[in-house]
Amino acid sequence: MDNKIKVLIVEDDDDFAFLVRQHIAKETDMECVGVAANPNDAIRLSCKLLPHIVLMDLNLSISDLDGVETAKNIRIQSGAKIIILTSLESVKIVEYAVKKAFASDYLFKSQFSILCDTIRQVAGGTTPHQILIRKLILEDLSSAERGVLELMIGNDIGIKSANKTISNQKTSILKKLGLKNTNELIKLLG
């Protein structure tokens, strides 16, 4: 049985994608299963190849930060963990991107030397960045909504609110997180 970490690269810069692919090829515990240069190919390949990790560039030359919505769709449809890989070294942009994409981690392209270590950490379990990213995601919710979110993902924490209140909070949570339904929420945060 092959226990290699399967990685999909989503990058529209052919030279950088080649460099990442070559870097991963040197590692005995991981393999690059594909490269996509646009959102449609990224989603299609992630569903077909079922990578463990998707390295996602934020800007795929279609629109600014189009990698964010693509990453979120990949997470929902394939369950792959997302590592945002960007040359945009702005804390505000990265916080926005990892939060909206429900990413597992992020790296600046200037941190290329720690790429494979980051892939291993994300594939192996929860990283400190994942904890911070989850905190960023939950910041937009009230404490009552965070309690209902726990209920939605299957954690019974003994909420004592009326069904109508809980229903309204569920709707509010999905709207604030940009999700269509509870199934998407469970896939991303459950």
BAGUSE-947394 format. One record per residue (C-alpha): residue number from 0; residue in one letter; x, y, z. Coordinates in pm, whole numbers, plus 50000, padded with zeros to 5 digits. Layout:
// residues N
NODE   n res  east north    up
NODE NUM   A     X     Y     Z
...
This chain:
// residues 190
NODE   n res  east north    up
NODE   0   M 50000 50000 50000
NODE   1   D 50129 50342 49903
NODE   2   N 50131 50582 50199
NODE   3   K 50264 50880 50009
NODE   4   I 50109 51221 50061
NODE   5   K 49932 51307 49735
NODE   6   V 49973 51673 49637
NODE   7   L 49792 51870 49368
NODE   8   I 49951 52198 49261
NODE   9   V 49722 52481 49152
NODE  10   E 49947 52746 48999
NODE  11   D 49924 52944 48675
NODE  12   D 50297 53026 48664
NODE  13   D 50438 52729 48471
NODE  14   D 50793 52788 48592
NODE  15   F 50694 52804 48958
NODE  16   A 50468 52498 48922
NODE  17   F 50761 52309 48766
NODE  18   L 50989 52414 49054
NODE  19   V 50735 52296 49315
NODE  20   R 50681 51969 49130
NODE  21   Q 51058 51903 49115
NODE  22   H 51093 51987 49484
NODE  23   I 50817 51741 49580
NODE  24   A 50961 51471 49350
NODE  25   K 51274 51462 49567
NODE  26   E 51071 51357 49871
NODE  27   T 51016 50984 49925
NODE  28   D 50698 51031 50129
NODE  29   M 50503 51251 49884
NODE  30   E 50410 51272 49520
NODE  31   C 50268 51536 49293
NODE  32   V 49955 51384 49137
NODE  33   G 49884 51677 48907
NODE  34   V 49906 52044 48821
NODE  35   A 49616 52275 48739
NODE  36   A 49646 52631 48610
NODE  37   N 49284 52746 48638
NODE  38   P 48989 52706 48876
NODE  39   N 48790 52461 48661
NODE  40   D 49084 52223 48615
NODE  41   A 49172 52255 48984
NODE  42   I 48826 52146 49097
NODE  43   R 48800 51872 48833
NODE  44   L 49144 51727 48914
NODE  45   S 49091 51744 49290
NODE  46   C 48770 51542 49257
NODE  47   K 48930 51294 49016
NODE  48   L 49271 51249 49182
NODE  49   L 49164 51297 49547
NODE  50   P 49485 51456 49673
NODE  51   H 49551 51486 50044
NODE  52   I 49692 51837 50000
NODE  53   V 49624 52109 49744
NODE  54   L 49883 52385 49710
NODE  55   M 49667 52678 49602
NODE  56   D 49794 52997 49445
NODE  57   L 49566 53289 49533
NODE  58   N 49575 53460 49194
NODE  59   L 49511 53241 48891
NODE  60   S 49507 53529 48638
NODE  61   I 49130 53526 48604
NODE  62   S 49046 53767 48882
NODE  63   D 49212 53887 49201
NODE  64   L 49213 53619 49471
NODE  65   D 49016 53373 49255
NODE  66   G 49204 53095 49433
NODE  67   V 48997 53161 49747
NODE  68   E 48663 53044 49606
NODE  69   T 48836 52764 49416
NODE  70   A 49000 52642 49737
NODE  71   K 48668 52646 49923
NODE  72   N 48502 52446 49644
NODE  73   I 48787 52194 49647
NODE  74   R 48753 52152 50026
NODE  75   I 48377 52096 49993
NODE  76   Q 48391 51864 49692
NODE  77   S 48704 51657 49757
NODE  78   G 48788 51704 50125
NODE  79   A 49151 51786 50042
NODE  80   K 49336 52011 50282
NODE  81   I 49440 52344 50134
NODE  82   I 49772 52519 50177
NODE  83   I 49754 52872 50039
NODE  84   L 50077 52948 49857
NODE  85   T 50113 53314 49767
NODE  86   S 50358 53585 49676
NODE  87   L 50125 53845 49830
NODE  88   E 50299 53901 50162
NODE  89   S 50017 54099 50319
NODE  90   V 49882 53979 50653
NODE  91   K 49536 54122 50577
NODE  92   I 49515 53945 50240
NODE  93   V 49637 53615 50385
NODE  94   E 49396 53633 50680
NODE  95   Y 49108 53704 50443
NODE  96   A 49211 53423 50207
NODE  97   V 49266 53148 50462
NODE  98   K 48944 53238 50641
NODE  99   K 48724 53246 50329
NODE 100   A 48890 52938 50176
NODE 101   F 48874 52735 50499
NODE 102   A 49242 52663 50438
NODE 103   S 49454 52441 50659
NODE 104   D 49771 52646 50633
NODE 105   Y 49950 52906 50424
NODE 106   L 50299 52980 50300
NODE 107   F 50449 53276 50127
NODE 108   K 50635 53176 49812
NODE 109   S 50944 53330 49971
NODE 110   Q 50922 53050 50234
NODE 111   F 50969 52783 49966
NODE 112   S 51241 52609 50170
NODE 113   I 50985 52489 50428
NODE 114   L 50722 52378 50174
NODE 115   C 50768 52002 50218
NODE 116   D 50780 52027 50598
NODE 117   T 50455 52224 50590
NODE 118   I 50293 51965 50363
NODE 119   R 50391 51689 50608
NODE 120   Q 50259 51883 50908
NODE 121   V 49925 51956 50744
NODE 122   A 49886 51598 50620
NODE 123   G 49976 51466 50965
NODE 124   G 49712 51647 51164
NODE 125   T 49627 51979 51320
NODE 126   T 49890 52252 51296
NODE 127   P 49914 52576 51495
NODE 128   H 49812 52765 51180
NODE 129   Q 49497 52552 51153
NODE 130   I 49401 52649 51507
NODE 131   L 49456 53018 51426
NODE 132   I 49263 52990 51099
NODE 133   R 48968 52825 51274
NODE 134   K 48976 53108 51530
NODE 135   L 48967 53363 51245
NODE 136   I 48668 53184 51092
NODE 137   L 48480 53177 51422
NODE 138   E 48553 53545 51502
NODE 139   D 48264 53653 51281
NODE 140   L 48015 53454 51489
NODE 141   S 47856 53556 51818
NODE 142   S 47908 53329 52118
NODE 143   A 47550 53197 52077
NODE 144   E 47620 53123 51708
NODE 145   R 47943 52942 51799
NODE 146   G 47739 52722 52031
NODE 147   V 47488 52647 51754
NODE 148   L 47777 52579 51516
NODE 149   E 47903 52312 51758
NODE 150   L 47554 52162 51754
NODE 151   M 47549 52172 51372
NODE 152   I 47877 51980 51344
NODE 153   G 47756 51713 51584
NODE 154   N 47877 51828 51926
NODE 155   D 47593 51836 52178
NODE 156   I 47680 52113 52421
NODE 157   G 47338 52137 52584
NODE 158   I 47199 52449 52418
NODE 159   K 46881 52566 52588
NODE 160   S 46735 52790 52317
NODE 161   A 46403 52771 52137
NODE 162   N 46400 52577 51810
NODE 163   K 46311 52896 51618
NODE 164   T 46610 53077 51771
NODE 165   I 46842 52790 51683
NODE 166   S 46701 52779 51330
NODE 167   N 46759 53154 51286
NODE 168   Q 47114 53121 51418
NODE 169   K 47185 52832 51178
NODE 170   T 47075 53051 50887
NODE 171   S 47289 53338 51015
NODE 172   I 47595 53112 51055
NODE 173   L 47569 52976 50701
NODE 174   K 47526 53328 50562
NODE 175   K 47823 53469 50757
NODE 176   L 48047 53180 50649
NODE 177   G 47930 53193 50286
NODE 178   L 47799 52836 50287
NODE 179   K 47489 52688 50126
NODE 180   N 47396 52423 50380
NODE 181   T 47490 52230 50693
NODE 182   N 47658 51955 50488
NODE 183   E 47913 52207 50359
NODE 184   L 47972 52329 50715
NODE 185   I 48033 51974 50839
NODE 186   K 48280 51905 50556
NODE 187   L 48473 52221 50632
NODE 188   L 48467 52239 51010
NODE 189   G 48333 51905 51137
